């Protein structure tokens, strides 16, 4: 049998498999194939023209590197799964709780304790404002209630509505839209409205842990402004 001092193509291909991903089982199989081919070549090598030790060492080092990366990836995947499970467990404590999150609507409904209808929402200002105007609109886009807030500091302002319109009419329960405009010295400043929603459930997936809200939105926990 003819021999050479270079490692065979089969052995090199075994050491450097193609493909976008390599599983833990394939890594183990690669190691086994490598060692079998290496032993076979060493048994059949020409004693007067032996294999290049440096080349063998280099290929073994590459195999070790691939194995190490695969083990590191497996460890990271396990760590991420563990973190998500912990986050999901912590987030589950919010189920049934009310939260303030960015949103442009509020729900007018009777409360269990008082029996009277009310709606809760908020306005967030990154900087203070001389005037903040908040409009509540019905399903048809008509303004039914307006709030005028003076000298508001930066931060979150919690607001409530008893369901009566500006004309004194008691409005029906349901979801209403809210909008806010803030000004200082006749110049508009940034503002955002906050919805008061209930956390219905928690889900965990490839994009992390999400809170599923009563307005059908799914948000990450860092989007929660306040918890009640």
N, C-alpha and C positions, 0 to 999 in steps of 0.2 A: 504494500500500500504506500502510495506516495505521501509524503508529509511536508510540512512547511513550518517556518518559525513564526508565522502570523496566525492569529486566531481566526477561525473560520467565520464565514458570513453568517452561518446558522447561529453561532454563538453570539455574534455581535447583535443580530436581530433579536435574539432572546433577551439580551441585556437592554436593548432599546426598543421596546414595543411601540408601535404607532397607535394613534387613537387619541381622542380628546380626554378620556378618563380611564383610570385604572382602579379596580376594586381591590379590597384587601385579599380576596381569594385569588385574584389573578396575580397579585404580587407574590403570594406564597407559591403559586404554580411556576412563576417566572424563576424564583430562586431554585426550585427543584430542577427545572429544566437546565438552568445555567450550570449547576453543580454536576449533573449527569453528563452534559456535553463536555464540560471541562475535564472531568475524570476520564472520559472516553478519549479525548484528544491527547491527554497526558500519557495514557497507556499506549497509544499508537504513534507517539512522536518519534522522530529520528533521534537517537541518543547523540549523534554527532552534530545535529542541528536542532537543539531543543527550542521550545517556545520561549518567547520574549517575556521574562518575568515582569518587566515594567508594564507591558501591555496588559498582562493578566491582572496585575495590581490595580491598574487604572479602571478596568472594566468592573472589578469587584467593588471598587470605591463608588462607581456610578450606581451599581445595584443597591449599595448601602444607602446612598443618598435618596434614591427613589423610595426605598422602604421607609426611611426616616420621614420623608415628606408625607407619605400616605398615613403613617401613624400619627403625625402631627395634625393632619386634616381630620382624622377620625376623632382625635382628642378635642379639637376645636368644635366639631359638630356636636359631640356629646356635651360640651360646655354650654354651647348656644341653646341646645334643647333643654338643659337643666335650668338655664337662666329664664327661658320662656315659660317653663313650668312654674318657676317661682313667681314671675311677674303675673302670670295668669291667676295664681292662688291669691296674691296680694290684691289684684284688681277685682277678684270676685267679692271682696268685702264691700265694694261699691254698688253691688246689685241691689236695687230698690231705693238707692239714695238719689237725691236730686243734685244736679251739677249745673254750673253756669259755663257755657261754651260759646264760642263764636257762632252767631246765627242771626237770622232776621225775622224770627217769628216768636210768638208766645201763645200759650193756650189758656183761654178763659174757662174755668171749670169750678164747680162747687168743691169746697174743701171738706174733708171728713169731720174735722173738729168744729168748724164754725158754721158750716152749712151754706154760707154765702159764696157766691162765685167770686173768684179773684184770679189774677194773672200776674206772674212774676217775670222779670227780665232785667237787663242791666245795660249800662253804657260804659265803655272803657276809653279813657283818654291817655295818650302817651305824654301829653303836656297839659297844663291847666288851660281852661277856656273861660272867657267872660260870660258867654251864653251857650247853652246847649238846648236845642229844640228836638223833641222826640215826638214823632207822629205814629199813631196806631191806626192801621187800615184794615178794613173788612175784606172779604174775598173779592169784592168788585173793585178794589183799589181806592175806595173812598176813605178819606180821613175821618175817623169817628172820635178820636181823642188826641189832644195835643198837650204836651208838658213843656213848660218853659223853665229851664234850670239856670240859675245865675251863679257866677263865680265858682265854678267847679274845679276842684283840684285834680291833678293827674292821678290816674288809677281807676278803680272800678266803683261805679255808683249803682247800688241796687234800687230797683224801682218796682212798684206794684200798681195794679189797676183793679178797681172794684167792678168793672164791667159797665159802668155808666158812661154814655157819650157826652160830648161837650154840650149837647142840647138837653141833657138830663134824662134821656131815654135809656132804659135798661136793655142792653144788647144780649143776644143769644150766646150761649156757650159755644166754644169752638176755637179754632186756631186763627189768629190774626197776625198780620205782618207788622214789623216795626222798622222804623228808619230814624237815624239821628244825624243832625247837622250841628257842628260846633264852630263858633267864631270867636275871635279875639281882635278887638279894634277893627271890626268890619272885614277881617281876613279869615277865611276858612282854615280851620286846623283839623288834623286827623282825628277821627273817632270811629268806633266800631260798636255795633250792637251785640248783646249777648243773650242767648236763649236759655231759659230755665227748663231743663229736660231731665227725665228720669233714666237711670241706667237699668236697662231691661235684662241684659245678659253680657257675658264676656266670651270672646272667641280668640283662638290662637292659630296662626298660620304662618306661611313663609314670610309675610310682611309684618310679623310681630303680633303682640297682644292688642286687641281692639275692644273698646267699650261700645256696645250696641245700644243706642239711645231711643227714646220714645218717639223722636221725629224721624226714625228709620236711618239716621246717620250712624256711621261707624268711625270712631275716632281713637287715636292713641291717647294714653293717659296724660301725656305732656300738654294736651290741648285743653285740659280741664282748668278753668280759671278759679272756681270756688266749689266747695263741696258742702252740702247741707244735710 
